[in-house]
Amino acid sequence: MIRAFDTFTLPLLRRLDPEDAHRLAIGGLRLLPAMKPRVDDPKLATRAFGLNFPNPVGMAAGFDKNAEVPDALLRLGFGFVEIGSVTPKPQEGNPRPRLFRLELDSGVINRMGFNNDGAEAVLRRLAARARFGGIVGVNVGANKDSVDRTADYVRLIELFAPVASYFTINISSPNTPGLRNLQQAAALDDLLARVVDARERVRKSAGDSPLLLKIAPDLTLQELDDVVHIARSRRVDGMIVANTTLSRPASLRDQVRAKEQGGLSGRPLLRLSTRMVAETYVRAEGAFPLIGVGGIDSGGAALMKIRAGASLIQIYSSLIYKGLGLVEDIKADLLSTLRRTGRDSLSEIVGADAATITAEPWPE
């Protein structure tokens, strides 16, 4: 069914403005009939952050910003879904056009600017679907005009704790002016101290809520040293590596659209984001698991992320070019690798290549 859906819809969606195509895709998923997802092979099961994932393939934040279709995505085979980014107040984001396909590169540039319906509307939707189960994380961000951005994150932790499988603290979007400054040591230490305190305050009434930190791939290694040290000292539960990049690889073929402002994602981000996964993995020293994001458009790319140090992976941009069938393709390739090598779990190869990758020349 998914293959037929991709065959019919992908050519149509690619003819539309990217943001219009995205809204149409969300609308289509809302109409998806209820069905039981195919049961995953137990070899693909992954435990991380105290949660049991049926498979390691997640939908990254940015696709379902407003928690409109998390259950449809879970039924299509994702092991988990991350909604958002959500801000306390509704936000229109940056002016359109703000989303661009780099067709020749299988890449995407966006400068969306945390457009979302706001916490109240998203919370209402998540509360209504809570009985369905499944792992649905909440990616939280600050409003552009907020006078105390850290307070925004604290408020969102308090609001969403009863319905969030986990939280992602997003301080790495390049499209909200000044947001990435929260990755600097002093600001990050204060932020994590306050959000961890908020999580502990609501733990008794709302249950446990793992906290993950999402970072940019554009950090220097010295900055990464600081970020990982603070994350470990504040005992966050994991990190997501990485968000979109402001860099533009010289290898990009679509040089016209490459000049658009915003964060670059998709295949051109694969090497840089994978290097950052490995660099983060060796610094974390097993203190917490990682989710690898950026440029994953095949089982081979997913395996590369896992061997670099990711326990879980997320995809989004590649679905624009490969369709929803990519989810099952990745899972089939990962399972085939386990069977071929006689392994029982992906955890046996997490980080296997991390040291080697960190010794290679820096990706350009």
TORKOL-137598 format. One line per 2 residues: number of its first residue (from 0); for each residue x, y negated, z negated of C-alpha. Coordinates in nm, 2 decimals. Each point is the difference from the previous one (the first is absolute). Layout:
// residues N
NUM) X:Y:Z  ...
// end
This chain:
// residues 364
0) 0.00:0.00:0.00  0.28:-0.24:-0.09
2) 0.18:0.07:0.32  -0.31:-0.08:0.20
4) -0.05:-0.31:-0.20  0.35:-0.12:0.07
6) -0.03:0.08:0.37  -0.31:-0.21:0.03
8) 0.08:-0.29:-0.23  0.37:-0.07:0.03
10) 0.00:-0.14:0.36  -0.31:-0.21:-0.09
12) 0.15:-0.14:-0.32  0.33:-0.08:0.17
14) -0.19:-0.22:0.25  -0.14:-0.22:-0.28
16) 0.15:-0.27:-0.20  0.19:0.18:-0.28
18) -0.20:-0.14:-0.29  -0.33:0.06:0.19
20) 0.11:0.36:0.06  0.08:0.04:-0.37
22) -0.35:-0.11:-0.10  -0.15:0.23:0.26
24) 0.20:0.29:-0.14  -0.12:-0.07:-0.36
26) -0.35:-0.01:0.13  0.04:0.33:0.18
28) 0.13:0.16:-0.32  -0.29:-0.13:-0.20
30) -0.23:0.20:0.24  0.21:0.32:-0.03
32) -0.23:0.28:-0.11  0.07:0.16:-0.34
34) 0.21:0.31:0.03  0.23:0.20:-0.22
36) 0.37:-0.06:0.08  0.21:0.30:0.12
38) 0.17:0.15:-0.31  0.37:-0.06:0.01
40) 0.26:0.27:-0.04  0.11:0.02:-0.36
42) 0.36:-0.05:0.12  -0.08:-0.36:0.09
44) -0.13:-0.08:-0.35  0.21:-0.27:-0.17
46) 0.00:-0.12:-0.36  0.12:-0.36:-0.06
48) -0.08:-0.27:-0.26  -0.20:0.25:-0.20
50) -0.24:0.06:0.30  -0.06:0.31:0.21
52) 0.00:-0.08:0.37  -0.14:0.27:0.24
54) 0.25:-0.11:0.26  0.26:-0.28:0.02
56) -0.15:-0.21:0.28  -0.17:-0.32:-0.11
58) -0.17:-0.29:0.17  0.20:-0.31:-0.07
60) -0.15:-0.32:-0.13  -0.11:-0.25:0.26
62) -0.24:0.23:0.19  -0.29:0.02:-0.24
64) 0.05:-0.33:-0.18  -0.34:-0.02:-0.15
66) -0.06:0.37:-0.10  -0.26:0.05:0.27
68) 0.10:0.35:0.12  0.24:0.18:-0.25
70) -0.22:0.31:0.00  -0.02:0.02:0.38
72) 0.38:-0.01:0.01  0.03:0.27:-0.27
74) -0.24:0.22:0.20  0.23:-0.05:0.31
76) 0.28:0.17:-0.18  0.20:-0.27:-0.18
78) 0.14:0.11:-0.34  -0.07:-0.34:-0.15
80) -0.11:-0.34:0.11  0.12:-0.34:-0.12
82) -0.25:-0.29:0.04  0.08:-0.37:-0.01
84) 0.18:-0.22:-0.04  -0.26:-0.14:-0.23
86) 0.01:-0.35:-0.16  -0.21:-0.13:-0.28
88) -0.19:-0.25:0.22  -0.11:0.06:0.36
90) 0.25:-0.12:0.25  -0.03:-0.07:0.37
92) 0.37:0.04:0.07  0.19:-0.17:0.27
94) -0.16:-0.13:0.32  -0.05:0.23:0.30
96) 0.17:0.13:0.20  0.20:0.17:-0.27
98) 0.04:0.36:0.11  0.21:0.10:0.31
100) 0.09:0.32:0.17  0.34:0.06:0.13
102) -0.10:0.26:0.25  0.34:0.07:0.15
104) 0.14:0.06:-0.35  -0.29:0.18:-0.17
106) 0.02:-0.29:-0.25  -0.23:-0.25:-0.16
108) 0.05:-0.35:-0.14  -0.25:-0.14:-0.25
110) -0.04:-0.32:-0.19  -0.34:0.08:-0.15
112) 0.06:-0.17:-0.33  -0.19:0.22:-0.25
114) -0.34:-0.05:0.16  -0.25:0.20:-0.21
116) -0.35:-0.02:-0.15  0.14:-0.06:-0.36
118) 0.00:0.21:-0.31  -0.36:-0.01:-0.08
120) -0.12:0.15:0.33  0.28:0.26:0.02
122) -0.06:0.11:-0.36  -0.37:0.05:0.07
124) 0.08:0.23:0.30  0.26:0.20:-0.20
126) -0.23:0.04:-0.29  -0.28:0.13:0.23
128) 0.23:0.27:0.15  0.18:0.11:-0.33
130) -0.20:0.32:-0.03  0.15:0.13:0.33
132) 0.34:0.05:-0.14  0.32:0.00:0.21
134) 0.30:-0.22:-0.05  -0.07:-0.37:0.08
136) 0.27:-0.25:-0.10  -0.06:-0.37:-0.03
138) 0.25:-0.24:0.15  -0.02:-0.33:-0.18
140) 0.13:-0.35:0.10  -0.02:-0.36:-0.11
142) -0.22:-0.27:0.15  0.19:-0.25:0.22
144) -0.11:-0.30:-0.21  0.04:0.16:-0.34
146) 0.18:-0.21:-0.26  0.11:0.31:-0.19
148) 0.05:0.29:0.24  0.11:0.24:-0.28
150) -0.33:-0.06:-0.17  -0.18:0.11:0.32
152) 0.17:0.34:-0.02  -0.08:0.04:-0.37
154) -0.36:-0.08:0.07  -0.03:0.25:0.28
156) 0.16:0.27:-0.21  -0.26:-0.06:-0.27
158) -0.29:0.00:0.25  0.09:0.30:0.21
160) 0.15:0.24:-0.26  -0.32:0.20:-0.04
162) -0.02:0.07:0.38  0.36:0.00:0.12
164) 0.19:0.33:0.04  0.31:-0.22:-0.01
166) 0.10:-0.36:0.05  0.25:-0.15:0.25
168) 0.15:-0.33:-0.10  0.05:-0.17:0.34
170) 0.25:-0.28:-0.03  0.16:0.07:0.34
172) -0.24:-0.12:0.26  0.17:-0.27:0.21
174) -0.32:-0.17:0.08  -0.08:-0.18:-0.32
176) 0.25:-0.28:-0.05  0.23:0.05:-0.30
178) -0.14:0.35:-0.09  0.33:0.18:0.06
180) 0.16:-0.23:-0.26  -0.16:0.23:-0.25
182) 0.26:0.26:0.10  0.27:-0.22:-0.16
184) 0.13:0.14:-0.33  -0.14:-0.23:-0.26
186) -0.34:-0.04:0.17  -0.03:0.38:0.06
188) 0.09:0.08:-0.36  -0.27:-0.23:-0.13
190) -0.26:0.13:0.25  0.06:0.36:-0.08
192) 0.00:-0.06:-0.37  -0.34:-0.16:0.02
194) -0.16:0.25:0.23  0.13:0.30:-0.20
196) -0.14:-0.17:-0.31  -0.33:-0.05:0.17
198) -0.01:0.37:0.10  0.07:0.11:-0.35
200) -0.27:-0.22:-0.14  -0.27:0.16:0.22
202) 0.14:0.36:-0.02  -0.23:0.11:-0.28
204) -0.32:-0.11:0.17  0.10:0.05:0.37
206) 0.24:0.29:-0.01  0.35:0.02:0.14
208) 0.08:-0.22:0.30  0.35:0.06:0.16
210) 0.17:-0.33:0.11  0.20:-0.01:0.32
212) 0.21:-0.28:0.13  0.01:-0.07:0.38
214) 0.31:-0.17:0.12  0.12:-0.16:0.33
216) 0.25:0.17:0.23  0.19:-0.34:0.02
218) 0.15:0.01:-0.35  0.38:-0.01:-0.02
220) 0.15:0.29:-0.18  0.09:-0.22:-0.29
222) -0.36:-0.11:-0.02  -0.11:0.37:0.02
224) 0.24:0.07:-0.29  -0.19:-0.25:-0.21
226) -0.35:0.11:0.11  0.06:0.37:-0.07
228) 0.17:-0.08:-0.34  -0.30:-0.21:-0.11
230) -0.25:0.26:0.13  0.18:0.27:-0.20
232) 0.03:-0.21:-0.32  -0.37:-0.10:0.02
234) -0.08:0.37:0.07  -0.21:-0.04:0.31
236) -0.13:0.33:0.13  0.13:-0.04:0.36
238) 0.10:-0.22:0.29  -0.13:-0.03:0.36
240) 0.27:-0.06:0.25  -0.06:-0.21:0.20
242) -0.22:-0.28:0.12  0.03:-0.17:0.34
244) 0.32:-0.17:0.11  0.07:-0.36:0.11
246) 0.30:0.13:0.20  -0.02:0.06:0.37
248) 0.23:0.29:0.12  0.19:-0.09:0.31
250) -0.14:0.32:0.16  -0.35:-0.14:0.02
252) -0.12:0.00:0.36  -0.31:-0.23:-0.04
254) 0.21:-0.31:-0.06  -0.30:-0.23:0.06
256) -0.22:0.13:-0.28  0.30:0.07:-0.21
258) 0.02:-0.38:-0.05  -0.33:-0.01:-0.18
260) 0.03:-0.08:-0.37  -0.09:0.27:-0.25
262) 0.11:0.34:-0.12  0.11:0.27:0.25
264) -0.12:0.36:-0.05  -0.02:0.32:0.20
266) 0.28:0.19:0.18  0.25:-0.28:-0.01
268) 0.00:0.00:-0.38  0.08:0.37:-0.03
270) 0.38:-0.01:-0.04  0.01:-0.30:-0.23
272) -0.28:0.12:-0.23  0.15:0.35:-0.01
274) 0.34:-0.15:-0.10  -0.18:-0.20:-0.28
276) -0.17:0.32:-0.12  0.34:0.17:-0.03
278) 0.16:-0.30:-0.17  -0.29:-0.02:-0.25
280) 0.01:0.38:-0.06  0.36:0.01:-0.10
282) -0.05:-0.30:-0.23  -0.31:0.14:-0.17
284) 0.19:0.32:-0.09  -0.33:0.19:-0.04
286) -0.16:-0.25:-0.24  -0.31:-0.01:0.22
288) -0.12:0.12:0.34  -0.01:-0.20:0.32
290) -0.26:-0.05:0.28  0.17:-0.05:0.33
292) -0.17:-0.23:0.26  0.11:-0.15:0.33
294) 0.02:0.14:0.35  -0.14:0.35:-0.06
296) -0.16:0.12:0.32  0.09:0.37:0.00
298) 0.07:0.29:-0.22  0.37:-0.05:0.06
300) -0.02:-0.36:-0.12  -0.19:0.11:-0.31
302) 0.26:0.27:-0.07  0.27:-0.27:0.03
304) -0.17:-0.21:-0.26  -0.03:0.29:-0.24
306) 0.36:0.11:0.04  0.10:-0.36:-0.06
308) -0.18:0.01:-0.34  -0.38:-0.04:0.04
310) -0.23:0.23:-0.18  -0.29:-0.13:0.19
312) -0.04:-0.20:0.33  -0.25:-0.25:0.13
314) -0.10:-0.09:0.36  -0.20:-0.27:0.17
316) 0.15:-0.18:0.30  0.07:0.33:0.18
318) -0.37:0.09:0.00  -0.05:-0.29:0.25
320) 0.21:0.19:0.25  -0.05:0.37:-0.10
322) -0.35:0.01:-0.14  -0.14:0.18:-0.31
324) 0.12:0.33:0.13  0.35:-0.10:-0.12
326) -0.10:0.09:-0.35  -0.05:0.36:0.08
328) 0.31:0.00:0.23  0.22:-0.12:-0.28
330) -0.13:0.25:-0.25  0.04:0.29:0.25
332) 0.36:-0.10:0.07  0.08:-0.03:-0.37
334) -0.16:0.34:-0.07  0.19:0.16:0.29
336) 0.33:-0.13:-0.14  -0.07:0.15:-0.34
338) -0.09:0.34:0.15  0.30:0.00:0.24
340) 0.24:-0.08:-0.28  -0.16:0.23:-0.26
342) -0.09:-0.28:-0.24  -0.31:-0.01:-0.22
344) -0.03:-0.38:-0.05  0.11:-0.33:0.15
346) 0.14:-0.09:-0.34  0.30:0.23:0.08
348) 0.12:-0.24:0.28  -0.08:-0.34:-0.15
350) 0.31:-0.21:0.02  0.21:0.28:0.16
352) 0.15:-0.25:0.25  0.00:-0.31:-0.22
354) 0.38:-0.01:-0.07  0.08:0.06:0.37
356) -0.24:-0.28:0.11  0.14:-0.26:-0.24
358) 0.35:0.07:0.15  -0.10:-0.08:0.35
360) 0.04:-0.34:0.17  -0.28:-0.24:-0.08
362) -0.29:0.01:0.25  -0.01:-0.29:0.24
// end
